[in-house]
């Protein structure tokens, strides 16, 4: 099994009361957790990197549990997203290892989450920021939950590291008013509507 040694984690929490309009009756919460790990594939080409997905599953579950706890529990979590960044000696393909461990961990812990977990990937060095796209957990067509949260760490990812991120939200964008499928009308059968 490849070794993804964990160097550090960091949690970001945000409470949004208004966005230039009137204060919402309930603030929106956005949270993200980042983990910085060594990249066992950095510095050379490895044909089969798929064992890395299995090796990263415990990290995905750990990060999911930590973020749920930081957000005050599972109740009300209705949006999510994920992202990954490779350092200088890694490949963009190394960030794709996060799709299964990050996405399925959140879907497992959040219960009946049916929508695909929005994702972004990139390469960058220490201090590089990344947007984590966000969407509704049960229906991709819920426009009120289209959003992103920008995160980054001043000292990561280093050349031989990977940065993995998960994000969750409670509630729609403040002042959402562009129509589309309403969260309360989601059927949750196919991950789209």
C-alpha positions, -999 to 999 in steps of 0.1 A, spaced: 0 0 0 13 35 -8 20 57 22 3 91 24 18 103 56 -4 131 72 15 163 80 -14 185 90 -50 194 88 -69 227 91 -106 235 93 -123 266 79 -157 277 92 -178 305 79 -212 319 90 -229 342 65 -257 365 77 -261 387 46 -245 395 13 -254 431 8 -292 426 13 -312 421 44 -300 396 70 -313 361 65 -335 346 91 -310 317 94 -274 322 86 -257 300 60 -228 279 72 -199 268 50 -170 247 63 -140 230 48 -112 207 60 -78 204 44 -53 176 48 -17 178 37 0 144 30 31 131 14 28 121 -22 43 86 -27 40 90 -64 59 123 -67 90 126 -88 84 99 -113 57 81 -134 39 52 -118 16 33 -143 -9 20 -117 -18 45 -90 -52 30 -82 -40 14 -49 -37 49 -36 -75 53 -36 -79 24 -12 -50 37 10 -68 71 12 -102 59 23 -95 61 61 -83 97 56 -116 106 37 -137 91 66 -116 109 92 -118 142 75 -156 138 69 -162 130 106 -140 160 118 -159 184 95 -193 172 105 -183 176 141 -169 211 135 -201 221 118 -222 211 149 -234 178 136 -250 163 106 -284 180 110 -289 206 83 -259 197 61 -273 199 26 -244 208 4 -209 194 -3 -178 195 -25 -142 183 -27 -109 194 -42 -73 183 -44 -40 199 -53 -6 183 -62 27 199 -54 54 206 -80 68 171 -82 33 155 -85 9 151 -114 -26 163 -119 -36 127 -121 -25 122 -85 -53 145 -74 -78 123 -91 -71 97 -63 -93 118 -41 -125 112 -61 -134 79 -43 -120 84 -8 -133 120 -5 -166 118 -23 -177 84 -10 -167 92 26 -191 122 26 -219 103 8 -215 74 33 -215 96 64 -243 120 52 -267 91 47 -288 93 16 -267 118 -3 -273 110 -40 -258 138 -60 -223 136 -75 -198 155 -53 -186 186 -72 -148 186 -76 -118 206 -86 -82 197 -91 -50 216 -98 -13 218 -93 4 244 -72 29 252 -46 28 266 -10 1 293 -6 -18 284 -38 -55 288 -33 -82 264 -47 -119 268 -51 -140 239 -38 -172 238 -59 -204 232 -39 -237 217 -47 -268 202 -31 -262 167 -16 -293 151 -32 -300 170 -65 -275 186 -88 -301 210 -102 -307 229 -70 -294 263 -81 -296 279 -46 -267 256 -35 -243 264 -65 -214 280 -48 -177 276 -39 -154 281 -10 -118 292 -15 -92 276 7 -54 273 9 -25 270 33 6 292 33 30 262 36 13 236 14 15 218 -8 52 214 -8 68 198 -39 63 162 -28 29 166 -11 -8 165 -19 -35 187 -4 -69 172 -1 -100 191 8 -137 185 17 -164 211 21 -200 211 34 -227 237 37 -259 242 57 -285 261 38 -287 279 4 -268 310 -7 -280 340 13 -304 359 -10 -308 330 -35 -334 342 -60 -327 329 -94 -353 301 -95 -348 265 -105 -355 234 -85 -361 244 -49 -345 223 -22 -378 214 -7 -390 200 -40 -361 175 -44 -371 139 -51 -336 126 -45 -340 96 -67 -313 101 -93 -289 127 -80 -302 153 -105 -337 163 -94 
